[in-house]
């Protein structure tokens, strides 16, 4: 099993960033109304790293909305007997760390009555009972990461207006996600452990105007855009390693000045891209980190013979495209003056992965035709230009 210097650097440093974000979450809860802050004093500490907690304070949500986010982190005997909640557009109440309450009241403010602090629950809308069933057993956790089976209303903020409930995508791709997580764990176990430590929530959506994304406004959530209806575990391996890599790197570099010797917002000046290069040095450094771990994971999956036939062909296509981008970004970021000693060590760790893979796999990864290939890899476009 190959242990990269980059992985050792990450393993030694990311937990300090996790502690930083947990302290930030705890501090944010201190700004809640006093009675609510006192209630959350009994909450499980994992609440401090709940992605929706960060999103809530970003949008300055109400006390009622905050209680809905934290409700599932309270022990049964500390839960309020009545809690005001917001349903999503499908009528589902999302209770992080607990499950879902399905009602017949879409996009509504209702009251959940939980006299024993635990199921059975009932729902009220004004003075009228609403149909209600608790699906806590349907909550899906994979390697410690919660997979959203329905979208919380805050997802509309995170995705610039996306309103779909997400249930169909979750049902279709839950098995693919779980297999991808298992394959990553088998091929890249240390990275898999870090992925599970920093990632708290996986959200699937479909929007032709967006890419998959993460945001510090919902630290710990990865939002995966599943545009291809035939997407399977090959797609999810790439997107999980990529987006979780951004979360890991944010934790690793939570003090950006520890890695950059230039201002955080300094534009990347690359002679190869000209006016089309819009990234900062720091966002491009994020890029080479995620490209390094994606390429290594692809490399290890091929070495394990994880796939065959069409899936192997797709994996090689994804590998070759990311490897090409990796080469460009390493070249664009090669100026040592950009980095502190720690930042230069991270850059060098990425470069070592590139050199190792190039030495062993350059014949596999060159001479691919990526004409008509969009930013997010399309296997259909790749297959037309590179028949199996």
VOPAGU-2260 file (C-alpha; in pm, 1 decimal, decimal comma):
REM VOPAGU-2260
SITE   aa  ch    i         X         Y         Z
SITE  UNK   A    0       0,0       0,0       0,0
SITE  UNK   A    1     152,8     330,3    -116,7
SITE  UNK   A    2     165,3     608,3     146,3
SITE  UNK   A    3     211,3     948,7     -15,4
SITE  UNK   A    4     383,3    1237,3     158,8
SITE  UNK   A    5      74,5    1447,8      78,7
SITE  UNK   A    6    -147,2    1204,5     266,2
SITE  UNK   A    7      87,8    1207,0     566,2
SITE  UNK   A    8      83,3    1589,5     568,9
SITE  UNK   A    9    -295,7    1589,1     555,5
SITE  UNK   A   10    -336,3    1326,8     825,1
SITE  UNK   A   11    -110,4    1526,9    1055,6
SITE  UNK   A   12    -289,6    1859,1    1002,4
SITE  UNK   A   13    -657,5    1834,0     913,7
SITE  UNK   A   14    -786,8    1754,2    1264,7
SITE  UNK   A   15    -680,7    2099,3    1388,7
SITE  UNK   A   16    -905,7    2246,5    1122,7
SITE  UNK   A   17   -1191,9    2021,8    1231,1
SITE  UNK   A   18   -1146,8    2146,2    1586,9
SITE  UNK   A   19   -1150,4    2504,4    1455,4
SITE  UNK   A   20   -1482,3    2454,6    1273,6
SITE  UNK   A   21   -1634,4    2271,1    1572,0
SITE  UNK   A   22   -1541,9    2564,8    1795,5
SITE  UNK   A   23   -1696,1    2798,9    1538,2
SITE  UNK   A   24   -2020,3    2597,6    1547,9
SITE  UNK   A   25   -2023,2    2604,2    1927,9
SITE  UNK   A   26   -1962,6    2979,0    1922,2
SITE  UNK   A   27   -2247,4    3035,7    1674,9
SITE  UNK   A   28   -2487,0    2848,1    1904,3
SITE  UNK   A   29   -2385,4    3088,8    2178,4
SITE  UNK   A   30   -2560,2    3361,9    1974,8
SITE  UNK   A   31   -2894,1    3179,5    1988,8
SITE  UNK   A   32   -3170,6    3318,6    2215,2
SITE  UNK   A   33   -3080,5    3237,2    2578,1
SITE  UNK   A   34   -3352,3    2973,0    2629,2
SITE  UNK   A   35   -3253,6    2795,2    2308,4
SITE  UNK   A   36   -2881,7    2817,0    2389,7
SITE  UNK   A   37   -2960,0    2656,0    2725,1
SITE  UNK   A   38   -3154,7    2377,2    2552,1
SITE  UNK   A   39   -2860,5    2306,8    2321,8
SITE  UNK   A   40   -2633,6    2276,9    2622,7
SITE  UNK   A   41   -2756,9    1916,0    2642,7
SITE  UNK   A   42   -2698,4    1846,5    2272,0
SITE  UNK   A   43   -2446,9    1596,4    2139,6
SITE  UNK   A   44   -2122,4    1776,8    2047,5
SITE  UNK   A   45   -2155,8    1651,8    1687,9
SITE  UNK   A   46   -2415,2    1930,0    1645,5
SITE  UNK   A   47   -2125,7    2177,9    1629,2
SITE  UNK   A   48   -2021,6    2029,9    1293,1
SITE  UNK   A   49   -2371,2    1997,1    1144,8
SITE  UNK   A   50   -2350,2    2164,1     798,1
SITE  UNK   A   51   -2701,6    2304,7     824,2
SITE  UNK   A   52   -2601,0    2484,3    1144,8
SITE  UNK   A   53   -2343,7    2689,8     952,1
SITE  UNK   A   54   -2593,8    2752,8     671,4
SITE  UNK   A   55   -2858,8    2863,3     920,7
SITE  UNK   A   56   -2640,5    3135,5    1068,0
SITE  UNK   A   57   -2526,9    3241,9     720,9
SITE  UNK   A   58   -2887,2    3318,3     619,7
SITE  UNK   A   59   -2978,8    3449,4     966,8
SITE  UNK   A   60   -3261,2    3201,4    1012,4
SITE  UNK   A   61   -3521,5    3208,9    1288,4
SITE  UNK   A   62   -3500,5    3046,5    1632,3
SITE  UNK   A   63   -3767,0    2797,6    1518,4
SITE  UNK   A   64   -3552,1    2694,4    1222,9
SITE  UNK   A   65   -3249,3    2651,6    1450,2
SITE  UNK   A   66   -3443,2    2425,3    1686,2
SITE  UNK   A   67   -3548,0    2209,3    1390,1
SITE  UNK   A   68   -3180,4    2167,5    1292,7
SITE  UNK   A   69   -3070,2    2080,6    1646,1
SITE  UNK   A   70   -3371,7    1873,9    1756,2
SITE  UNK   A   71   -3225,9    1538,7    1648,9
SITE  UNK   A   72   -2902,6    1603,3    1841,1
SITE  UNK   A   73   -3086,4    1633,8    2173,3
SITE  UNK   A   74   -3135,7    1329,1    2398,3
SITE  UNK   A   75   -3499,0    1214,8    2402,7
SITE  UNK   A   76   -3567,1    1349,8    2751,5
SITE  UNK   A   77   -3433,0    1695,4    2655,9
SITE  UNK   A   78   -3644,1    1737,1    2343,6
SITE  UNK   A   79   -3928,1    1990,0    2362,3
SITE  UNK   A   80   -4272,7    1830,5    2354,7
SITE  UNK   A   81   -4382,1    2065,8    2076,6
SITE  UNK   A   82   -4157,3    2201,1    1804,0
SITE  UNK   A   83   -4241,9    2432,5    1514,1
SITE  UNK   A   84   -4089,0    2303,5    1188,5
SITE  UNK   A   85   -4081,0    2391,8     820,6
SITE  UNK   A   86   -4170,0    2128,8     560,8
SITE  UNK   A   87   -4001,1    2124,6     221,2
SITE  UNK   A   88   -4190,1    2151,6    -107,6
SITE  UNK   A   89   -4275,6    1780,1     -90,1
SITE  UNK   A   90   -4420,4    1809,6     261,2
SITE  UNK   A   91   -4122,7    1646,1     431,9
SITE  UNK   A   92   -3976,6    1768,7     760,4
SITE  UNK   A   93   -3600,6    1710,8     767,0
SITE  UNK   A   94   -3462,1    1653,4    1116,7
SITE  UNK   A   95   -3081,8    1620,0    1097,4
SITE  UNK   A   96   -2935,0    1324,8    1290,3
SITE  UNK   A   97   -3283,0    1178,9    1339,5
SITE  UNK   A   98   -3478,5    1125,2    1018,0
SITE  UNK   A   99   -3776,8    1259,4     831,0
SITE  UNK   A  100   -4138,6    1333,8     908,9
SITE  UNK   A  101   -4356,6    1294,3     601,0
SITE  UNK   A  102   -4670,8    1509,0     610,2
SITE  UNK   A  103   -4946,1    1613,3     372,1
SITE  UNK   A  104   -4855,0    1982,6     413,0
SITE  UNK   A  105   -4597,0    2095,4     152,1
SITE  UNK   A  106   -4394,3    2413,3     209,5
SITE  UNK   A  107   -4570,3    2484,9     538,9
SITE  UNK   A  108   -4498,8    2577,9     898,2
SITE  UNK   A  109   -4641,7    2302,4    1118,1
SITE  UNK   A  110   -4600,9    2179,1    1474,6
SITE  UNK   A  111   -4460,8    1838,7    1557,0
SITE  UNK   A  112   -4593,3    1703,2    1885,9
SITE  UNK   A  113   -4363,1    1453,7    2057,5
SITE  UNK   A  114   -4495,2    1407,5    2407,8
SITE  UNK   A  115   -4246,2    1134,3    2496,8
SITE  UNK   A  116   -3953,9    1302,9    2319,3
SITE  UNK   A  117   -3947,0    1009,2    2079,5
SITE  UNK   A  118   -4184,3     848,3    1824,6
SITE  UNK   A  119   -4474,9     822,1    1774,3
SITE  UNK   A  120   -4506,5    1186,4    1667,0
SITE  UNK   A  121   -4810,1    1372,2    1539,8
SITE  UNK   A  122   -4830,8    1687,5    1333,8
SITE  UNK   A  123   -5058,7    1987,6    1372,8
SITE  UNK   A  124   -5120,8    2271,5    1130,2
SITE  UNK   A  125   -5289,8    2549,6    1322,1
SITE  UNK   A  126   -5565,1    2376,2    1518,0
SITE  UNK   A  127   -5594,6    2094,4    1264,0
SITE  UNK   A  128   -5416,6    1761,0    1274,6
SITE  UNK   A  129   -5203,0    1692,3     968,4
SITE  UNK   A  130   -5118,6    1350,2     828,5
SITE  UNK   A  131   -4779,5    1249,1     960,8
SITE  UNK   A  132   -4546,9     950,6     967,5
SITE  UNK   A  133   -4191,7     930,7    1103,6
SITE  UNK   A  134   -3936,0     767,5     878,4
SITE  UNK   A  135   -3641,6     771,0    1118,1
SITE  UNK   A  136   -3559,1     416,8    1007,3
SITE  UNK   A  137   -3509,4     548,9     652,7
SITE  UNK   A  138   -3217,4     768,3     760,8
SITE  UNK   A  139   -2916,3     649,0     564,1
SITE  UNK   A  140   -2563,1     668,0     702,6
SITE  UNK   A  141   -2267,8     538,1     502,6
SITE  UNK   A  142   -1922,3     524,2     666,4
SITE  UNK   A  143   -2040,9     781,0     919,4
SITE  UNK   A  144   -2171,3    1020,2     651,7
SITE  UNK   A  145   -2542,9    1097,9     637,1
SITE  UNK   A  146   -2691,8    1074,4     288,3
SITE  UNK   A  147   -2982,0    1313,7     245,2
SITE  UNK   A  148   -3293,9    1124,6     138,6
SITE  UNK   A  149   -3489,1    1452,1     118,5
SITE  UNK   A  150   -3365,9    1809,7      86,9
SITE  UNK   A  151   -3387,0    2046,7     380,5
SITE  UNK   A  152   -3539,7    2386,5     281,3
SITE  UNK   A  153   -3196,1    2547,1     333,2
SITE  UNK   A  154   -3068,8    2358,6      28,2
SITE  UNK   A  155   -3246,0    2618,3    -186,2
SITE  UNK   A  156   -3009,8    2877,4     -40,8
SITE  UNK   A  157   -2701,3    2661,1     -90,3
SITE  UNK   A  158   -2786,1    2580,9    -453,7
SITE  UNK   A  159   -2912,8    2923,4    -563,1
SITE  UNK   A  160   -3277,8    2825,8    -580,6
SITE  UNK   A  161   -3280,3    2448,2    -635,5
SITE  UNK   A  162   -3613,5    2325,9    -494,6
SITE  UNK   A  163   -3642,7    1958,4    -585,3
SITE  UNK   A  164   -3694,6    1726,2    -287,8
SITE  UNK   A  165   -3409,5    1496,1    -398,3
SITE  UNK   A  166   -3591,7    1175,9    -301,4
SITE  UNK   A  167   -3590,6    1020,7    -650,2
SITE  UNK   A  168   -3215,6    1073,2    -692,4
SITE  UNK   A  169   -3146,6     929,9    -348,8
SITE  UNK   A  170   -3354,2     618,2    -419,2
SITE  UNK   A  171   -3190,2     567,2    -758,8
SITE  UNK   A  172   -2829,3     617,0    -652,5
SITE  UNK   A  173   -2806,8     507,8    -289,9
SITE  UNK   A  174   -2656,5     172,5    -387,7
SITE  UNK   A  175   -2405,7     338,8    -623,1
SITE  UNK   A  176   -2299,5     576,7    -346,1
SITE  UNK   A  177   -2252,6     297,8     -95,5
SITE  UNK   A  178   -2047,2      90,1    -340,2
SITE  UNK   A  179   -1832,5     392,1    -425,4
SITE  UNK   A  180   -1761,8     454,3     -55,9
SITE  UNK   A  181   -1670,7      86,9     -11,2
SITE  UNK   A  182   -1437,4      93,8    -314,9
SITE  UNK   A  183   -1264,0     409,8    -190,9
SITE  UNK   A  184   -1219,9     250,1     150,9
SITE  UNK   A  185   -1067,8     -61,4      -4,8
SITE  UNK   A  186    -832,3     123,9    -239,2
SITE  UNK   A  187    -743,0     433,8     -35,3
SITE  UNK   A  188    -816,7     356,6     332,1
SITE  UNK   A  189    -634,3     646,6     500,8
SITE  UNK   A  190    -801,4     898,8     272,3
SITE  UNK   A  191   -1134,8     723,5     325,4
SITE  UNK   A  192   -1098,6     765,9     702,1
SITE  UNK   A  193   -1033,8    1139,0     659,0
SITE  UNK   A  194   -1328,8    1167,1     422,1
SITE  UNK   A  195   -1556,4    1014,9     685,0
SITE  UNK   A  196   -1414,5    1238,6     957,1
SITE  UNK   A  197   -1479,5    1569,2     779,2
SITE  UNK   A  198   -1787,5    1493,1     567,1
SITE  UNK   A  199   -2114,7    1496,7     755,4
SITE  UNK   A  200   -2372,2    1509,6     477,7
SITE  UNK   A  201   -2401,1    1405,7     110,4
SITE  UNK   A  202   -2668,7    1587,8     -89,4
SITE  UNK   A  203   -2763,5    1473,6    -440,1
SITE  UNK   A  204   -2924,1    1712,0    -686,6
SITE  UNK   A  205   -2964,6    1767,5   -1060,5
SITE  UNK   A  206   -2916,5    2109,8   -1220,0
SITE  UNK   A  207   -2769,6    2177,7   -1565,1
SITE  UNK   A  208   -2653,7    2523,9   -1458,1
SITE  UNK   A  209   -2440,0    2412,4   -1162,6
SITE  UNK   A  210   -2142,0    2190,5   -1093,7
SITE  UNK   A  211   -2106,7    1973,4    -786,3
SITE  UNK   A  212   -1990,4    2194,7    -501,9
SITE  UNK   A  213   -1899,4    2247,8    -139,7
SITE  UNK   A  214   -1919,4    2571,6      57,2
SITE  UNK   A  215   -1779,2    2703,1     382,1
SITE  UNK   A  216   -2135,3    2825,5     443,0
SITE  UNK   A  217   -2230,6    2459,3     494,5
SITE  UNK   A  218   -1894,8    2316,4     600,0
SITE  UNK   A  219   -1903,8    1937,1     600,9
SITE  UNK   A  220   -2169,6    1897,3     328,6
SITE  UNK   A  221   -2085,2    1781,1     -23,4
SITE  UNK   A  222   -2342,0    1854,2    -294,5
SITE  UNK   A  223   -2314,3    1619,9    -592,7
SITE  UNK   A  224   -2480,5    1715,2    -921,2
SITE  UNK   A  225   -2597,4    1390,3   -1083,2
SITE  UNK   A  226   -2675,5    1500,2   -1438,4
SITE  UNK   A  227   -2624,6    1162,9   -1608,5
SITE  UNK   A  228   -2918,7     928,4   -1536,8
SITE  UNK   A  229   -2679,4     635,9   -1593,3
SITE  UNK   A  230   -2427,4     757,5   -1334,3
SITE  UNK   A  231   -2294,2     472,8   -1121,7
SITE  UNK   A  232   -2014,9     412,1    -871,4
SITE  UNK   A  233   -1745,5     526,9   -1120,3
SITE  UNK   A  234   -1899,6     873,9   -1124,0
SITE  UNK   A  235   -1941,5     876,5    -747,4
SITE  UNK   A  236   -1581,5     771,9    -680,7
SITE  UNK   A  237   -1458,9    1075,8    -873,8
SITE  UNK   A  238   -1709,9    1321,9    -731,9
SITE  UNK   A  239   -1683,2    1202,6    -371,8
SITE  UNK   A  240   -1301,7    1208,4    -367,2
SITE  UNK   A  241   -1310,5    1548,8    -540,3
SITE  UNK   A  242   -1568,8    1727,9    -325,4
SITE  UNK   A  243   -1466,7    1563,8       2,8
SITE  UNK   A  244   -1111,9    1665,7     -88,7
SITE  UNK   A  245   -1220,4    2029,3     -85,6
SITE  UNK   A  246   -1365,6    1984,8     264,4
SITE  UNK   A  247   -1047,1    1812,1     385,1
SITE  UNK   A  248    -829,8    2084,2     230,9
SITE  UNK   A  249   -1041,6    2358,3     390,3
SITE  UNK   A  250    -978,7    2195,3     728,0
SITE  UNK   A  251    -608,1    2148,6     651,2
SITE  UNK   A  252    -567,2    2513,8     547,3
SITE  UNK   A  253    -818,3    2685,6     778,4
SITE  UNK   A  254    -539,7    2933,1     852,5
SITE  UNK   A  255    -467,4    3023,3     490,6
SITE  UNK   A  256    -173,1    3240,7     585,6
SITE  UNK   A  257       3,9    2924,9     702,5
SITE  UNK   A  258      30,3    2805,1     340,9
SITE  UNK   A  259      34,9    3118,9     125,1
SITE  UNK   A  260     300,4    3390,2     123,3
SITE  UNK   A  261      71,7    3609,2     -90,8
SITE  UNK   A  262    -276,3    3754,1     -20,9
SITE  UNK   A  263    -554,4    3493,4     -14,0
SITE  UNK   A  264    -745,1    3667,9    -294,0
SITE  UNK   A  265    -442,0    3714,4    -522,1
SITE  UNK   A  266    -543,1    3623,1    -880,6
SITE  UNK   A  267    -362,8    3333,7   -1042,9
SITE  UNK   A  268    -158,7    3468,0   -1331,8
SITE  UNK   A  269     -96,9    3187,2   -1575,1
SITE  UNK   A  270      72,2    3241,5   -1912,1
SITE  UNK   A  271    -115,3    2936,7   -2043,3
SITE  UNK   A  272    -472,7    3052,2   -1979,3
SITE  UNK   A  273    -477,5    3425,1   -2047,6
SITE  UNK   A  274    -805,4    3603,4   -1979,5
SITE  UNK   A  275   -1000,9    3281,5   -1922,4
SITE  UNK   A  276    -817,3    3214,6   -1593,4
SITE  UNK   A  277   -1037,0    3356,0   -1315,5
SITE  UNK   A  278    -913,9    3162,8   -1010,5
SITE  UNK   A  279    -714,4    3291,8    -718,3
SITE  UNK   A  280    -391,1    3124,7    -611,0
SITE  UNK   A  281    -572,3    2969,2    -313,7
SITE  UNK   A  282    -863,4    2826,7    -517,7
SITE  UNK   A  283    -613,1    2684,2    -767,3
SITE  UNK   A  284    -418,1    2528,0    -477,7
SITE  UNK   A  285    -747,6    2368,0    -370,0
SITE  UNK   A  286    -762,6    2238,6    -727,1
SITE  UNK   A  287    -424,4    2066,4    -734,1
SITE  UNK   A  288    -493,2    1905,7    -395,4
SITE  UNK   A  289    -819,1    1751,7    -516,7
SITE  UNK   A  290    -660,0    1655,8    -849,6
SITE  UNK   A  291    -378,0    1483,0    -661,9
SITE  UNK   A  292    -612,0    1271,1    -447,3
SITE  UNK   A  293    -845,4    1194,2    -740,7
SITE  UNK   A  294    -555,6    1077,9    -954,5
SITE  UNK   A  295    -414,8     865,9    -674,6
SITE  UNK   A  296    -753,6     706,3    -607,7
SITE  UNK   A  297    -800,5     628,4    -979,3
SITE  UNK   A  298    -448,5     483,8    -984,9
SITE  UNK   A  299    -521,4     258,7    -686,9
SITE  UNK   A  300    -859,5     146,3    -821,3
SITE  UNK   A  301    -692,0      39,8   -1147,3
SITE  UNK   A  302    -420,8    -138,7    -951,4
SITE  UNK   A  303    -689,2    -325,4    -752,9
SITE  UNK   A  304    -875,7    -425,7   -1071,2
SITE  UNK   A  305   -1183,7    -265,1    -916,2
SITE  UNK   A  306   -1354,8    -235,7   -1256,4
SITE  UNK   A  307   -1370,1    -406,2   -1593,0
SITE  UNK   A  308   -1535,1    -349,9   -1929,2
SITE  UNK   A  309   -1733,8     -29,4   -1970,5
SITE  UNK   A  310   -1668,6      87,7   -1615,1
SITE  UNK   A  311   -1292,6      51,3   -1654,2
SITE  UNK   A  312   -1308,4     239,6   -1985,5
SITE  UNK   A  313   -1496,1     523,7   -1814,7
SITE  UNK   A  314   -1254,8     526,4   -1519,6
SITE  UNK   A  315    -956,0     556,8   -1754,6
SITE  UNK   A  316   -1127,0     844,0   -1938,9
SITE  UNK   A  317   -1193,3    1030,0   -1615,5
SITE  UNK   A  318    -837,7     957,9   -1500,1
SITE  UNK   A  319    -684,4    1091,4   -1822,8
SITE  UNK   A  320    -889,2    1413,2   -1817,3
SITE  UNK   A  321    -810,7    1493,8   -1452,8
SITE  UNK   A  322    -444,7    1404,4   -1507,5
SITE  UNK   A  323    -429,5    1655,6   -1793,7
SITE  UNK   A  324    -576,9    1928,2   -1570,7
SITE  UNK   A  325    -341,3    1828,6   -1292,0
SITE  UNK   A  326     -41,4    1884,5   -1519,9
SITE  UNK   A  327    -165,4    2228,5   -1622,5
SITE  UNK   A  328    -237,1    2340,9   -1266,1
SITE  UNK   A  329      95,6    2219,2   -1130,0
SITE  UNK   A  330     270,8    2422,3   -1399,4
SITE  UNK   A  331      58,4    2731,5   -1330,5
SITE  UNK   A  332     130,9    2710,7    -957,4
SITE  UNK   A  333     500,7    2628,7    -980,0
SITE  UNK   A  334     635,4    2960,4    -845,1
SITE  UNK   A  335     790,8    2886,3    -502,7
SITE  UNK   A  336     746,0    3251,3    -399,2
SITE  UNK   A  337     369,5    3189,6    -367,4
SITE  UNK   A  338     407,6    2965,7     -62,9
SITE  UNK   A  339     519,1    2947,5     293,3
SITE  UNK   A  340     730,1    2647,5     387,9
SITE  UNK   A  341     413,8    2450,9     471,6
SITE  UNK   A  342     245,3    2552,4     147,7
SITE  UNK   A  343     552,9    2452,0     -53,5
SITE  UNK   A  344     545,5    2112,5     119,5
SITE  UNK   A  345     181,4    2061,9      11,6
SITE  UNK   A  346     264,4    2165,3    -345,5
SITE  UNK   A  347     560,3    1927,3    -349,1
SITE  UNK   A  348     343,3    1644,2    -217,0
SITE  UNK   A  349     102,3    1700,0    -506,8
SITE  UNK   A  350     388,6    1713,1    -757,8
SITE  UNK   A  351     531,8    1384,9    -627,9
SITE  UNK   A  352     199,0    1210,2    -693,5
SITE  UNK   A  353     197,9    1347,9   -1047,9
SITE  UNK   A  354     554,4    1231,3   -1115,3
SITE  UNK   A  355     490,0     884,6    -974,5
SITE  UNK   A  356     176,8     831,3   -1184,9
SITE  UNK   A  357     338,8     978,5   -1496,5
SITE  UNK   A  358     636,2     744,6   -1465,3
SITE  UNK   A  359     412,9     435,6   -1442,8
SITE  UNK   A  360     102,7     522,4   -1644,5
SITE  UNK   A  361     191,8     785,7   -1906,2
SITE  UNK   A  362     118,7     544,6   -2192,5
SITE  UNK   A  363    -229,7     485,0   -2052,4
SITE  UNK   A  364    -309,5     851,2   -1988,2
SITE  UNK   A  365    -189,5    1023,8   -2305,8
SITE  UNK   A  366    -338,3    1039,8   -2657,0
SITE  UNK   A  367    -700,0    1069,6   -2548,8
SITE  UNK   A  368    -934,7    1288,5   -2755,0
SITE  UNK   A  369   -1132,1    1524,0   -2529,6
SITE  UNK   A  370   -1293,3    1725,4   -2806,9
SITE  UNK   A  371   -1648,0    1832,3   -2707,1
SITE  UNK   A  372   -1581,5    1728,3   -2345,3
SITE  UNK   A  373   -1758,8    1961,6   -2096,6
SITE  UNK   A  374   -1601,6    2065,8   -1765,9
SITE  UNK   A  375   -1783,7    1785,9   -1583,2
SITE  UNK   A  376   -1677,3    1462,7   -1750,5
SITE  UNK   A  377   -1930,7    1316,0   -1994,4
SITE  UNK   A  378   -1878,5     947,8   -2065,9
SITE  UNK   A  379   -2102,1     975,5   -2372,2
SITE  UNK   A  380   -1878,9    1246,1   -2523,3
SITE  UNK   A  381   -1565,0    1052,8   -2429,4
SITE  UNK   A  382   -1690,5     724,5   -2576,1
SITE  UNK   A  383   -1778,0     889,4   -2909,6
SITE  UNK   A  384   -1418,5    1011,4   -2949,8
SITE  UNK   A  385   -1246,8     717,7   -2777,5
SITE  UNK   A  386   -1431,0     394,6   -2859,5
SITE  UNK   A  387   -1381,3     107,0   -2618,2
